[in-house]
Every structure is written in structure tokens, then in C-alpha cells.
Amino acid sequence: MKILKTAIALLFCSQALAQTPVTFTGFDIATGSLGLAPNNFFVSGTKMYFIGSTPIVGSELCVSDGTTAGTTIVKDINPGTAGSDIREFTEMGGKVYFVANDGSHGEELWVTDGTAAGTQMVADIEPGASGSYCRYLTVKGSNIIFTAYKTGSGFELWTTDGTSAGTQLLKDTRPGNSDGYPKFLTSFNGAIYFQAYDNTNGRELWTTDGTTAGTQLFKDIYPGNSTSDPREFTVVNNKMIFRAEDGTNGAEMWVTDGTASGTQLLKDIKPGASGSINYTVVLDDVKLPVYNNRVYFGADDGVNGREIWYTDGTTAGTQLLKDIVPGASGNNDVTTYPTAIHNNKMYFTASEPVYGQEIWETDGTTAGTQLAIETLPGTGGSIPAVLASYGSKLYITATNASMERRLYQSDGTTAGTYEIAPAGATNTSPIIEYTQKCIFNNALYFPANYNAIGHEMWSIQESTTSIPLVANTSFITLYPNPAHNNFTIKTTTAFKAGSVTLTDVTGRVVKTQKLHTNLETIAVEGIAPGIYMVDVWLDDKLSTQKLIIQ
């Protein structure tokens, strides 16, 4: 089923050395001003799957090859406007498996090859309209291991080979209709590790090799019927790092090498029974960021407050990265907002009293951990989030002085951070969601609400070739010219994103500055006398003029 209108290709160009030209494309899939509100992007081979909603079919499965003609709604799984509540995309054998509700069978396991005919329910595990609520789909060889509910066994571990006959209960970890509810399934060391509950050991660390006999309690970290609640499983350096509580040290970081004897407390960061990990601020299922063979996480050692720590899987290699907020009042954690690796540095969101909440960077050392991008000067901060590292730049979302959420392109510095938007965008706050994005076919896709097409899918693609431009001098005036200590830029057109670049006769950029109003003074003290080219960008309009500095 296809209800696709034309795409809107819009160009945003900028200085060759300061900003990188990008092409904006808007996909007007849902007719009207509400938009599709796309989310949960997932790439499989040459296709990108996502969930989109229209007034006609509700929230359903969509697919795109990156072109407007190749972007469609795959199938109206739940006929009518209700939508099918799709989630849990997983690829196996060139097909994509997911959970959906067709309105008759409840939430069950489905599969698609990207066509309507090839989109169908795998198995009706729990007959009737309530469904089996499949979760945590994880590939193991030619099977998918997952959690599902069935009357008589409750929420337990299941396996499927992609056929109805090959979909069956793998292990009832808590026999009877009580729930073992396996969670956080993670592949490591040729097996799958997860959290599960039984009637003897509480919620503990389990493992499976994909067979019933090979599905068993791995280690009782908190002895007895108490619960260690292991979670946030993250693999690094042939080890798996996770958080757990043993009843003595509180919630701390643990490590396993895949053996029971090699599963132990990594470091007692905060001595005593309270532990350094505050689970009240931890999401349900988190994979901690990995950078340069270290796992980064938030912990409170009782002295520095909640700050960012790292570990390489050894006790000696588990250290505080930096006390960003000196004293015990720190409240920083890399699990709160996404991180990105760019130019061999990790960028993350952190907060401190002088700059507020802004983008920080680290090279893995204390000295190399510092404020990188201050989008909104002042103590309030811009509450930014890293959208992605794509092409040659970082892309972030942040709040400006008017409390509008905007999209920025950055080289990792404040001076090299520019607001970008498609030409003619009418919505001042386009609602760019940092958790919903995808890099596919050499473009960055994300949902946004820029204009009358509503909340739709957009893409930006960095230009790999020079873009021919015609310099337009009709909308700006430079004076005085020649200039001494400063000069003024007067513009006659409204704009959302503006900047100026001065380039010398060798092509070297000597100054860049953002423009916010129609009358701006640019300081040139310290710049050698000579002839310079001044590039003024207002949205997608360029004016290039000659300036003499004396």
C-alpha cells in the first residue's frame, strides 16, 4: 500500500571550509499537515524500515530505499485506523522479524521481506486477542531467542527458526504459570546472557546456548532468593560488563569472562551497602557507550556525586573520568543522552554550573575531557543532544535563546557550530527527536516538522562535490570598506541561520562568526592588512564581496 506524495528537495550550502554543504529532503508520506511521525528506523540490506502513522491506516510498517518513489507503507497489518503497535526489529537470514498486533491475535511475532505478500505472522503463540507480547528478540545462529507469554508457563524464554512449527518454548525458568520474565538478552562468548527469575534464586544472571539443556542459571550473584537484578550488559575486550547487586556492596559494576569463577565485582566504587549505581535514573534496557576499548557509565563514589566513569574490564582500569561538577553535587551520566564518536573523540551531554547543560568531549583522559560546544551561552545551557556523527560533521539538537529546538552542524567546536535548516522552513521549532535517527545510503534520516507537510521523515546528505553557486550581493551591504578595527554587515532579508566567513588570498579562513540580526558588527582587530573575500550566508543564500582591511 503506497500513499506517498512528492518529496521536497531543499539545498542548504555554506562555507567550503567552515560548514559542509548538505541537501535537505522532506518525504511527504502522510497527506495533510499532521505528518507521518516516523520512528524506530532499522536498516536491513538495501532497505530501511520504520514505523509511520497516517489518519487512514494508523501506525504501520513502512519501508524505504532512500528515494521518494521507493518509500511506502508495506502493509496495513491491523486494518483500519488503530495501528499495529510495531516494535522489536531484528534481522535474520535476510528477513526482518518484529512484533505486531493485527487486531485479532494480539502482539505476536511477525516477519517481512519488505513486500506486503512477504509480511505475515510467524506464530500465534498465545491464541486469542491478548497475544504473547514477544520481547528482546536476539539472534542465535539460525534461530531467534526471545521472551513471550503463554498461558500455563507465563513469560518465559522462546525460540524460533522463522516458522510456526519451529517456534517453541525453550525453557520455563520458573515452572508453572508464574513469570520467569527473561530480560536484556545479550550475545557474548558464543552464548546469550540475560536476567531471569526462578523460585529459588530470585532474579539472577542466566545463559543459553539455544538448547533447553544449555539454558541455565549462570551465577547466583545475590545468594538465596534475593535479587541481584543484573542489567546494562555491554561487551568490551572479550568481557561483558554489567550492573548488579550482591547484598553486601550495593549496586556496582560487575564483569564476566564467560565463566562462573570469572564473574565478579569489578570495583566497589562506593564502599558500603548503598552502592554507586542509582537505578532510579537508569533506563530499562541500556547498552553503555564503548569508546577506545572502554565502557563508560555514571556512578556516585560518595565524594564526587554522580559523574562519568570508565572501565576496561579490570579493577585498575576502572576510574573516574573527570569530576565535572566539583564536590558531591554532580549529576552526570552518559546513559541520559546518546553519545557519538567523532574524529576519535567521544562527544556527550554534561551539566555544570557555569555553562549549564552542553556538549562535552573526551579523548579518554581527564585533561582531554572538556566543554566542546556551547550552543546557548549562559548558565542555563541549551539542553543539547548528539543526533549523530555523519560524514565530516557532528549533528546535534539544541534549544536556542527563544526556547526553540533546532538542528545544528558542528566540527566539534563552538565556533564551528552552525544552525542549519531547509530553505523556506516555516516552523521555528521542528521537533527533531535525538533518539530517532538512522544513517542509510550515505544520508542521515530523522523525523522533523519543518513546514506544512507536518511531522515527516527528512534526510540530509553531505555534498561530496563542489556546488556551483551564484554570488548574490543584492541583500547585504558591507561598510566601511576599507575597514580598520571592524566593519558592519547590514542585511535586507529575514533569515533563520546566518554566518560570515573571511578568507584571505591564499584561501585560508581567518574568521568565522554567526549572524543573528540584520545589523551586525564584525571585529577584525589582529587580522593583517590586505584583501579578503567575505562570504555571508543567510539560510541558503550566499553573498560574496571583497573587503579591504587597512
KOLKEVEX-550977 format. One record per residue (C-alpha): residue number from 1; residue in one letter; x, y, z. Coordinates in steps of 0.05 Angstrom, whole numbers, padded with zeros to 5 digits. Example, Ala and Ser with C-alpha at 12.3 -4.5 7.8 and 13.67 -1.06 7.14 Angstrom:
ATOM num residuo      u      v      w
ATOM   1       A  00246 -00090  00156
ATOM   2       S  00273 -00021  00143
This chain:
ATOM num residuo      u      v      w
ATOM   1       M  00000  00000  00000
ATOM   2       K  00030  00066 -00020
ATOM   3       I  00006  00136 -00001
ATOM   4       L  00067  00176 -00019
ATOM   5       K  00067  00247 -00045
ATOM   6       T  00127  00282 -00076
ATOM   7       A  00190  00295 -00036
ATOM   8       I  00216  00363 -00025
ATOM   9       A  00290  00371 -00041
ATOM  10       L  00319  00433 -00010
ATOM  11       L  00390  00456 -00010
ATOM  12       F  00430  00486  00046
ATOM  13       C  00500  00507  00026
ATOM  14       S  00555  00540  00066
ATOM  15       Q  00628  00558  00070
ATOM  16       A  00673  00506  00040
ATOM  17       L  00720  00505  00099
ATOM  18       A  00674  00524  00158
ATOM  19       Q  00608  00490  00142
ATOM  20       T  00595  00430  00098
ATOM  21       P  00540  00436  00045
ATOM  22       V  00482  00389  00055
ATOM  23       T  00419  00373  00016
ATOM  24       F  00354  00370  00056
ATOM  25       T  00300  00323  00030
ATOM  26       G  00230  00320  00060
ATOM  27       F  00187  00258  00049
ATOM  28       D  00113  00279  00050
ATOM  29       I  00084  00210  00062
ATOM  30       A  00021  00225  00101
ATOM  31       T -00025  00273  00065
ATOM  32       G -00042  00334  00105
ATOM  33       S -00007  00376  00158
ATOM  34       L -00004  00324  00214
ATOM  35       G  00052  00283  00181
ATOM  36       L  00074  00212  00189
ATOM  37       A  00113  00219  00254
ATOM  38       P  00164  00165  00233
ATOM  39       N  00204  00128  00286
ATOM  40       N  00244  00065  00302
ATOM  41       F  00288  00065  00239
ATOM  42       F  00321 -00001  00223
ATOM  43       V  00367 -00018  00165
ATOM  44       S  00368 -00087  00132
ATOM  45       G  00409 -00094  00069
ATOM  46       T  00385 -00044  00017
ATOM  47       K  00322 -00025  00055
ATOM  48       M  00306  00020  00114
ATOM  49       Y  00246  00000  00155
ATOM  50       F  00209  00047  00203
ATOM  51       I  00142  00058  00235
ATOM  52       G  00096  00113  00209
ATOM  53       S  00026  00135  00224
ATOM  54       T -00029  00163  00178
ATOM  55       P -00102  00180  00192
ATOM  56       I -00122  00124  00145
ATOM  57       V -00082  00064  00169
ATOM  58       G -00057  00085  00238
ATOM  59       S  00014  00067  00258
ATOM  60       E  00042  00014  00210
ATOM  61       L  00104 -00015  00178
ATOM  62       C  00140  00028  00126
ATOM  63       V  00200  00015  00081
ATOM  64       S  00246  00060  00040
ATOM  65       D  00303  00052 -00008
ATOM  66       G  00322  00124  00004
ATOM  67       T  00282  00152 -00054
ATOM  68       T  00213  00183 -00053
ATOM  69       A  00186  00132 -00103
ATOM  70       G  00214  00075 -00061
ATOM  71       T  00184  00098  00005
ATOM  72       T  00118  00062  00020
ATOM  73       I  00074  00033  00074
ATOM  74       V  00088 -00041  00069
ATOM  75       K  00023 -00069  00096
ATOM  76       D -00037 -00047  00137
ATOM  77       I -00027 -00103  00188
ATOM  78       N -00084 -00081  00232
ATOM  79       P -00138 -00059  00182
ATOM  80       G -00169  00008  00198
ATOM  81       T -00142  00067  00236
ATOM  82       A -00120  00033  00301
ATOM  83       G -00048  00015  00280
ATOM  84       S -00009 -00049  00296
ATOM  85       D  00038 -00026  00352
ATOM  86       I  00101 -00050  00317
ATOM  87       R  00166 -00058  00357
ATOM  88       E  00230 -00100  00365
ATOM  89       F  00260 -00101  00294
ATOM  90       T  00312 -00157  00286
ATOM  91       E  00345 -00185  00223
ATOM  92       M  00357 -00259  00209
ATOM  93       G  00370 -00293  00143
ATOM  94       G  00357 -00231  00101
ATOM  95       K  00288 -00220  00132
ATOM  96       V  00265 -00173  00186
ATOM  97       Y  00227 -00200  00247
ATOM  98       F  00185 -00156  00291
ATOM  99       V  00127 -00155  00339
ATOM 100       A  00058 -00131  00315
ATOM 101       N -00016 -00133  00333
ATOM 102       D -00064 -00147  00276
ATOM 103       G -00125 -00133  00319
ATOM 104       S -00144 -00206  00324
ATOM 105       H -00084 -00243  00353
ATOM 106       G -00054 -00191  00399
ATOM 107       E  00021 -00177  00399
ATOM 108       E  00056 -00235  00364
ATOM 109       L  00119 -00248  00324
ATOM 110       W  00118 -00226  00250
ATOM 111       V  00166 -00227  00192
ATOM 112       T  00175 -00185  00129
ATOM 113       D  00217 -00184  00066
ATOM 114       G  00194 -00113  00050
ATOM 115       T  00133 -00133  00010
ATOM 116       A  00060 -00138  00030
ATOM 117       A  00057 -00212  00009
ATOM 118       G  00120 -00227  00048
ATOM 119       T  00095 -00195  00112
ATOM 120       Q  00060 -00245  00156
ATOM 121       M  00053 -00272  00227
ATOM 122       V  00104 -00325  00245
ATOM 123       A  00066 -00360  00300
ATOM 124       D  00005 -00348  00344
ATOM 125       I  00038 -00366  00410
ATOM 126       E -00019 -00344  00455
ATOM 127       P -00085 -00357  00418
ATOM 128       G -00136 -00302  00424
ATOM 129       A -00135 -00226  00424
ATOM 130       S -00089 -00217  00483
ATOM 131       G -00025 -00240  00448
ATOM 132       S  00042 -00265  00474
ATOM 133       Y  00078 -00197  00480
ATOM 134       C  00143 -00221  00449
ATOM 135       R  00204 -00180  00471
ATOM 136       Y  00280 -00179  00469
ATOM 137       L  00289 -00212  00401
ATOM 138       T  00362 -00236  00396
ATOM 139       V  00393 -00277  00340
ATOM 140       K  00430 -00342  00358
ATOM 141       G  00454 -00378  00296
ATOM 142       S  00394 -00394  00253
ATOM 143       N  00345 -00380  00309
ATOM 144       I  00317 -00321  00346
ATOM 145       I  00313 -00326  00422
ATOM 146       F  00261 -00282  00455
ATOM 147       T  00213 -00274  00513
ATOM 148       A  00139 -00289  00504
ATOM 149       Y  00077 -00304  00545
ATOM 150       K  00035 -00366  00541
ATOM 151       T -00019 -00390  00589
ATOM 152       G  00010 -00446  00632
ATOM 153       S  00082 -00422  00631
ATOM 154       G  00077 -00346  00637
ATOM 155       F  00131 -00300  00608
ATOM 156       E  00188 -00346  00591
ATOM 157       L  00244 -00359  00540
ATOM 158       W  00224 -00380  00470
ATOM 159       T  00260 -00397  00405
ATOM 160       T  00241 -00394  00332
ATOM 161       D  00272 -00414  00265
ATOM 162       G  00224 -00368  00229
ATOM 163       T  00169 -00419  00220
ATOM 164       S  00107 -00433  00261
ATOM 165       A  00127 -00506  00273
ATOM 166       G  00197 -00483  00294
ATOM 167       T  00171 -00433  00346
ATOM 168       Q  00170 -00465  00415
ATOM 169       L  00183 -00455  00489
ATOM 170       L  00258 -00460  00502
ATOM 171       K  00259 -00460  00578
ATOM 172       D  00209 -00448  00634
ATOM 173       T  00257 -00416  00683
ATOM 174       R  00202 -00410  00735
ATOM 175       P  00158 -00472  00726
ATOM 176       G  00083 -00462  00725
ATOM 177       N  00044 -00400  00704
ATOM 178       S  00089 -00354  00745
ATOM 179       D  00134 -00309  00703
ATOM 180       G  00208 -00320  00697
ATOM 181       Y  00208 -00260  00651
ATOM 182       P  00277 -00264  00619
ATOM 183       K  00302 -00194  00601
ATOM 184       F  00361 -00157  00570
ATOM 185       L  00383 -00214  00524
ATOM 186       T  00456 -00201  00502
ATOM 187       S  00502 -00242  00457
ATOM 188       F  00570 -00256  00487
ATOM 189       N  00623 -00310  00483
ATOM 190       G  00581 -00354  00436
ATOM 191       A  00520 -00354  00482
ATOM 192       I  00464 -00308  00503
ATOM 193       Y  00463 -00278  00573
ATOM 194       F  00402 -00250  00606
ATOM 195       Q  00366 -00235  00671
ATOM 196       A  00313 -00284  00694
ATOM 197       Y  00274 -00304  00756
ATOM 198       D  00265 -00373  00786
ATOM 199       N  00232 -00396  00851
ATOM 200       T  00298 -00407  00888
ATOM 201       N  00349 -00354  00868
ATOM 202       G  00309 -00291  00854
ATOM 203       R  00325 -00250  00792
ATOM 204       E  00395 -00270  00771
ATOM 205       L  00444 -00280  00713
ATOM 206       W  00426 -00336  00664
ATOM 207       T  00454 -00361  00599
ATOM 208       T  00432 -00403  00539
ATOM 209       D  00467 -00436  00481
ATOM 210       G  00400 -00442  00445
ATOM 211       T  00382 -00510  00473
ATOM 212       T  00337 -00528  00532
ATOM 213       A  00394 -00566  00567
ATOM 214       G  00441 -00508  00556
ATOM 215       T  00394 -00456  00586
ATOM 216       Q  00411 -00449  00659
ATOM 217       L  00427 -00404  00718
ATOM 218       F  00497 -00377  00705
ATOM 219       K  00512 -00347  00773
ATOM 220       D  00473 -00331  00837
ATOM 221       I  00504 -00263  00850
ATOM 222       Y  00459 -00246  00909
ATOM 223       P  00455 -00312  00946
ATOM 224       G  00388 -00340  00965
ATOM 225       N  00320 -00317  00940
ATOM 226       S  00342 -00244  00937
ATOM 227       T  00352 -00209  00871
ATOM 228       S  00417 -00182  00841
ATOM 229       D  00378 -00150  00783
ATOM 230       P  00435 -00155  00731
ATOM 231       R  00426 -00107  00671
ATOM 232       E  00460 -00060  00622
ATOM 233       F  00501 -00117  00592
ATOM 234       T  00557 -00087  00549
ATOM 235       V  00614 -00125  00515
ATOM 236       V  00686 -00099  00512
ATOM 237       N  00755 -00132  00509
ATOM 238       N  00726 -00203  00508
ATOM 239       K  00689 -00188  00573
ATOM 240       M  00618 -00169  00590
ATOM 241       I  00607 -00111  00637
ATOM 242       F  00541 -00104  00674
ATOM 243       R  00510 -00076  00737
ATOM 244       A  00487 -00120  00794
ATOM 245       E  00478 -00122  00870
ATOM 246       D  00507 -00176  00914
ATOM 247       G  00474 -00157  00981
ATOM 248       T  00539 -00130  01011
ATOM 249       N  00566 -00077  00965
ATOM 250       G  00502 -00048  00937
ATOM 251       A  00492 -00038  00862
ATOM 252       E  00560 -00036  00829
ATOM 253       M  00594 -00055  00763
ATOM 254       W  00609 -00129  00752
ATOM 255       V  00648 -00166  00698
ATOM 256       T  00648 -00236  00669
ATOM 257       D  00695 -00272  00622
ATOM 258       G  00642 -00324  00607
ATOM 259       T  00657 -00369  00666
ATOM 260       A  00623 -00371  00734
ATOM 261       S  00690 -00364  00770
ATOM 262       G  00708 -00305  00726
ATOM 263       T  00644 -00268  00743
ATOM 264       Q  00658 -00219  00799
ATOM 265       L  00651 -00150  00827
ATOM 266       L  00693 -00104  00783
ATOM 267       K  00704 -00049  00834
ATOM 268       D  00669 -00026  00898
ATOM 269       I  00665  00047  00875
ATOM 270       K  00624  00069  00935
ATOM 271       P  00642  00026  00996
ATOM 272       G  00583  00003  01037
ATOM 273       A  00515 -00026  01023
ATOM 274       S  00485  00033  00985
ATOM 275       G  00527  00023  00922
ATOM 276       S  00549  00074  00869
ATOM 277       I  00495  00059  00818
ATOM 278       N  00428  00095  00826
ATOM 279       Y  00378  00052  00789
ATOM 280       T  00324  00105  00794
ATOM 281       V  00357  00143  00736
ATOM 282       V  00373  00082  00694
ATOM 283       L  00331  00064  00634
ATOM 284       D  00300 -00005  00629
ATOM 285       D  00348 -00032  00576
ATOM 286       V  00413  00006  00565
ATOM 287       K  00476 -00011  00527
ATOM 288       L  00531  00032  00556
ATOM 289       P  00575  00071  00507
ATOM 290       V  00641  00039  00486
ATOM 291       Y  00699  00083  00464
ATOM 292       N  00772  00062  00454
ATOM 293       N  00761 -00006  00487
ATOM 294       R  00729  00024  00549
ATOM 295       V  00658  00024  00575
ATOM 296       Y  00632  00090  00601
ATOM 297       F  00579  00096  00655
ATOM 298       G  00552  00141  00711
ATOM 299       A  00569  00127  00784
ATOM 300       D  00570  00162  00851
ATOM 301       D  00631  00146  00894
ATOM 302       G  00602  00184  00954
ATOM 303       V  00652  00241  00945
ATOM 304       N  00644  00270  00875
ATOM 305       G  00570  00260  00864
ATOM 306       R  00544  00224  00802
ATOM 307       E  00598  00232  00749
ATOM 308       I  00624  00195  00688
ATOM 309       W  00669  00135  00699
ATOM 310       Y  00701  00085  00652
ATOM 311       T  00726  00013  00655
ATOM 312       D  00768 -00032  00610
ATOM 313       G  00743 -00093  00648
ATOM 314       T  00797 -00092  00702
ATOM 315       T  00795 -00064  00772
ATOM 316       A  00856 -00019  00760
ATOM 317       G  00825  00004  00694
ATOM 318       T  00760  00027  00728
ATOM 319       Q  00768  00101  00742
ATOM 320       L  00731  00168  00748
ATOM 321       L  00738  00203  00681
ATOM 322       K  00730  00274  00709
ATOM 323       D  00696  00309  00766
ATOM 324       I  00657  00356  00721
ATOM 325       V  00620  00387  00780
ATOM 326       P  00670  00391  00838
ATOM 327       G  00641  00366  00903
ATOM 328       A  00586  00317  00918
ATOM 329       S  00532  00351  00876
ATOM 330       G  00550  00322  00807
ATOM 331       N  00493  00291  00767
ATOM 332       N  00525  00269  00701
ATOM 333       D  00514  00203  00666
ATOM 334       V  00528  00182  00594
ATOM 335       T  00464  00139  00594
ATOM 336       T  00419  00201  00598
ATOM 337       Y  00431  00224  00526
ATOM 338       P  00464  00188  00467
ATOM 339       T  00538  00195  00454
ATOM 340       A  00577  00197  00388
ATOM 341       I  00648  00181  00367
ATOM 342       H  00675  00235  00320
ATOM 343       N  00747  00248  00299
ATOM 344       N  00770  00197  00351
ATOM 345       K  00736  00233  00408
ATOM 346       M  00672  00216  00446
ATOM 347       Y  00620  00272  00450
ATOM 348       F  00568  00270  00505
ATOM 349       T  00520  00315  00544
ATOM 350       A  00541  00340  00612
ATOM 351       S  00520  00395  00660
ATOM 352       E  00558  00442  00706
ATOM 353       P  00542  00509  00740
ATOM 354       V  00579  00557  00693
ATOM 355       Y  00555  00533  00625
ATOM 356       G  00494  00493  00643
ATOM 357       Q  00478  00431  00602
ATOM 358       E  00520  00429  00538
ATOM 359       I  00562  00382  00494
ATOM 360       W  00628  00357  00522
ATOM 361       E  00684  00317  00491
ATOM 362       T  00736  00268  00516
ATOM 363       D  00797  00233  00488
ATOM 364       G  00794  00185  00547
ATOM 365       T  00838  00227  00593
ATOM 366       T  00819  00274  00649
ATOM 367       A  00857  00332  00617
ATOM 368       G  00824  00317  00549
ATOM 369       T  00754  00318  00578
ATOM 370       Q  00725  00388  00569
ATOM 371       L  00668  00430  00544
ATOM 372       A  00667  00426  00469
ATOM 373       I  00604  00461  00443
ATOM 374       E  00566  00516  00480
ATOM 375       T  00505  00527  00436
ATOM 376       L  00470  00574  00484
ATOM 377       P  00516  00619  00525
ATOM 378       G  00498  00626  00598
ATOM 379       T  00486  00582  00658
ATOM 380       G  00420  00553  00633
ATOM 381       G  00450  00513  00577
ATOM 382       S  00418  00490  00512
ATOM 383       I  00399  00420  00537
ATOM 384       P  00432  00391  00474
ATOM 385       A  00437  00320  00450
ATOM 386       V  00482  00289  00398
ATOM 387       L  00439  00267  00339
ATOM 388       A  00495  00231  00301
ATOM 389       S  00566  00233  00274
ATOM 390       Y  00553  00233  00200
ATOM 391       G  00601  00248  00143
ATOM 392       S  00651  00301  00164
ATOM 393       K  00609  00333  00219
ATOM 394       L  00571  00323  00283
ATOM 395       Y  00496  00337  00281
ATOM 396       I  00464  00358  00346
ATOM 397       T  00397  00385  00370
ATOM 398       A  00394  00442  00420
ATOM 399       T  00349  00496  00447
ATOM 400       N  00364  00568  00426
ATOM 401       A  00352  00633  00464
ATOM 402       S  00279  00633  00441
ATOM 403       M  00269  00564  00471
ATOM 404       E  00262  00533  00402
ATOM 405       R  00292  00465  00388
ATOM 406       R  00337  00469  00327
ATOM 407       L  00386  00426  00286
ATOM 408       Y  00460  00444  00285
ATOM 409       Q  00520  00422  00244
ATOM 410       S  00586  00423  00282
ATOM 411       D  00660  00408  00274
ATOM 412       G  00663  00395  00349
ATOM 413       T  00677  00467  00370
ATOM 414       T  00632  00525  00390
ATOM 415       A  00659  00569  00334
ATOM 416       G  00647  00514  00283
ATOM 417       T  00575  00501  00303
ATOM 418       Y  00521  00528  00257
ATOM 419       E  00446  00523  00257
ATOM 420       I  00421  00490  00193
ATOM 421       A  00351  00485  00164
ATOM 422       P  00319  00475  00095
ATOM 423       A  00307  00539  00057
ATOM 424       G  00237  00565  00069
ATOM 425       A  00226  00526  00133
ATOM 426       T  00168  00559  00169
ATOM 427       N  00167  00522  00235
ATOM 428       T  00216  00553  00285
ATOM 429       S  00217  00491  00329
ATOM 430       P  00219  00430  00283
ATOM 431       I  00215  00377  00338
ATOM 432       I  00277  00338  00319
ATOM 433       E  00279  00276  00364
ATOM 434       Y  00351  00255  00380
ATOM 435       T  00330  00183  00396
ATOM 436       Q  00301  00173  00326
ATOM 437       K  00352  00174  00271
ATOM 438       C  00387  00129  00221
ATOM 439       I  00446  00132  00173
ATOM 440       F  00427  00097  00109
ATOM 441       N  00452  00102  00037
ATOM 442       N  00502  00156  00056
ATOM 443       A  00449  00201  00085
ATOM 444       L  00423  00218  00155
ATOM 445       Y  00349  00206  00165
ATOM 446       F  00307  00235  00222
ATOM 447       P  00236  00259  00237
ATOM 448       A  00223  00334  00238
ATOM 449       N  00167  00384  00230
ATOM 450       Y  00195  00439  00186
ATOM 451       N  00135  00463  00145
ATOM 452       A  00065  00449  00121
ATOM 453       I  00079  00375  00106
ATOM 454       G  00077  00362  00181
ATOM 455       H  00119  00315  00224
ATOM 456       E  00152  00274  00169
ATOM 457       M  00216  00238  00152
ATOM 458       W  00273  00283  00129
ATOM 459       S  00343  00268  00106
ATOM 460       I  00407  00308  00099
ATOM 461       Q  00463  00288  00054
ATOM 462       E  00532  00320  00056
ATOM 463       S  00556  00342 -00012
ATOM 464       T  00617  00304 -00038
ATOM 465       T  00628  00352 -00096
ATOM 466       S  00631  00427 -00102
ATOM 467       I  00565  00461 -00114
ATOM 468       P  00563  00517 -00166
ATOM 469       L  00535  00580 -00135
ATOM 470       V  00520  00649 -00160
ATOM 471       A  00541  00703 -00112
ATOM 472       N  00484  00749 -00095
ATOM 473       T  00502  00818 -00069
ATOM 474       S  00432  00848 -00071
ATOM 475       F  00412  00832  00001
ATOM 476       I  00473  00856  00041
ATOM 477       T  00517  00917  00049
ATOM 478       L  00587  00919  00079
ATOM 479       Y  00614  00984  00109
ATOM 480       P  00662  01016  00119
ATOM 481       N  00705  00988  00063
ATOM 482       P  00764  00994  00072
ATOM 483       A  00756  00973  00145
ATOM 484       H  00802  00984  00205
ATOM 485       N  00782  00953  00271
ATOM 486       N  00713  00928  00249
ATOM 487       F  00661  00930  00195
ATOM 488       T  00585  00924  00194
ATOM 489       I  00541  00876  00156
ATOM 490       K  00471  00903  00140
ATOM 491       T  00421  00853  00111
ATOM 492       T  00353  00866  00080
ATOM 493       T  00323  00796  00084
ATOM 494       A  00296  00754  00141
ATOM 495       F  00335  00691  00158
ATOM 496       K  00339  00634  00208
ATOM 497       A  00412  00613  00202
ATOM 498       G  00466  00664  00185
ATOM 499       S  00542  00666  00185
ATOM 500       V  00601  00704  00157
ATOM 501       T  00670  00678  00136
ATOM 502       L  00732  00719  00119
ATOM 503       T  00782  00685  00072
ATOM 504       D  00850  00712  00052
ATOM 505       V  00880  00710 -00018
ATOM 506       T  00911  00641 -00004
ATOM 507       G  00842  00612  00012
ATOM 508       R  00856  00608  00087
ATOM 509       V  00796  00623  00133
ATOM 510       V  00817  00677  00182
ATOM 511       K  00750  00688  00217
ATOM 512       T  00680  00659  00223
ATOM 513       Q  00622  00687  00261
ATOM 514       K  00548  00672  00267
ATOM 515       L  00496  00725  00248
ATOM 516       H  00434  00735  00289
ATOM 517       T  00405  00802  00268
ATOM 518       N  00400  00845  00206
ATOM 519       L  00455  00892  00231
ATOM 520       E  00519  00860  00258
ATOM 521       T  00588  00889  00273
ATOM 522       I  00647  00843  00258
ATOM 523       A  00713  00856  00294
ATOM 524       V  00777  00849  00253
ATOM 525       E  00830  00872  00303
ATOM 526       G  00891  00829  00296
ATOM 527       I  00878  00810  00224
ATOM 528       A  00934  00830  00178
ATOM 529       P  00920  00886  00128
ATOM 530       G  00903  00861  00059
ATOM 531       I  00847  00840  00012
ATOM 532       Y  00796  00789  00038
ATOM 533       M  00735  00754  00010
ATOM 534       V  00673  00759  00054
ATOM 535       D  00622  00702  00047
ATOM 536       V  00556  00719  00080
ATOM 537       W  00506  00661  00086
ATOM 538       L  00433  00673  00103
ATOM 539       D  00398  00605  00102
ATOM 540       D  00412  00581  00030
ATOM 541       K  00431  00650  00002
ATOM 542       L  00504  00668 -00009
ATOM 543       S  00534  00737 -00018
ATOM 544       T  00609  00742 -00034
ATOM 545       Q  00642  00811 -00032
ATOM 546       K  00712  00839 -00029
ATOM 547       L  00736  00873  00036
ATOM 548       I  00799  00913  00045
ATOM 549       I  00828  00914  00116
ATOM 550       Q  00878  00971  00130
